[in-house]
């Protein structure tokens, strides 16, 4: 039985944080043995809002090194940078031409992000179509994602189905997969808001970056917002969101059941003990990742080799499907391929 094709993308802007690791990166590492994993650093998506070019190049390279340090093995998965494979942009444009504008203006993330911009670029409206191209290029079966991206996967399915109706059966219809534990890690400063790269950039206490030193991690956790009570329990009560977030992170990183997690805190004297235990668990999880990252950054040629190989393999994998798409929409093949 062939492995399911799993596609994931991650933006290079901003430092990867604990929420990225629990909600996405760790899933990718765990799935390397059982799935055909394609992992794309989506730098083209990053520029839907202005990025300093020097900083974007730096964060892209460092992001790749951090993904490798987290356990991604280029022998077991396909890791590459989006802009290195022109097929993404070409298919994105073709899909633009079959996607109704109304589908895009209804997307909640566009509504939220556009309100924060003085001038809204077309890319901010249109990037879900490029995201659809990312996914559909590789006959993807499954897209691991957080709850906040579920609507974008549904849009991808709608775009694929519309293209198939217009031009014949071409694209596989992918499915979203939401992690059972830790799919949505919340901010430590405000447990009603999802941990975010953009917020973390401006507010140090908001989250934990994967490269944060142990002292900083412990300081962030000591200041984590909880509530005025003392009950240590998993809860959907918004008033207990802070404690629930801490317990969820602890459970995700230790792999323990809810009952075992609560048993670990039977003798806790209060939320301070919970914060301390979660902080130490985070430190223990990140220390080996940080050590591998430092080693990779001392060998930049190795990282560049991974990117070159990944781009070549990705281009080869999507070439046949893109050729089919070109033929279906009526393009004349390049002379060299006739």
Secondary structure, DSSP 8 states (H G I E B T S, - for coil): ----EEEEEE--SS--BHHHIIIIIHHHHHHTTTSEEEEEE-HHHHTTS---HHHHHHHHHHHHHHHHHTT--TTTEEEEEGGG-THHHHHHHHHHTTS-HHHHHT-HHHHHHHTT-SS--HHHHHHHHHHHHHHHTTT--EEEE-GGGHHHHHHHHHHHHHHHHHH-S-S---EEEE-SSSSS-B-SS-TTSB--HHHHHH-GGG--BTT--HHHHHHHHHT----SS---S----GGGHHHHHHHHHHHHHHT--HHHHHHHTTT--SHHHHHHHHHHHHHHHHHHHHHHHHHHHT-HHHHHHHHHHHHHHHHHHHHHHHHHHHHHHT----GGG-
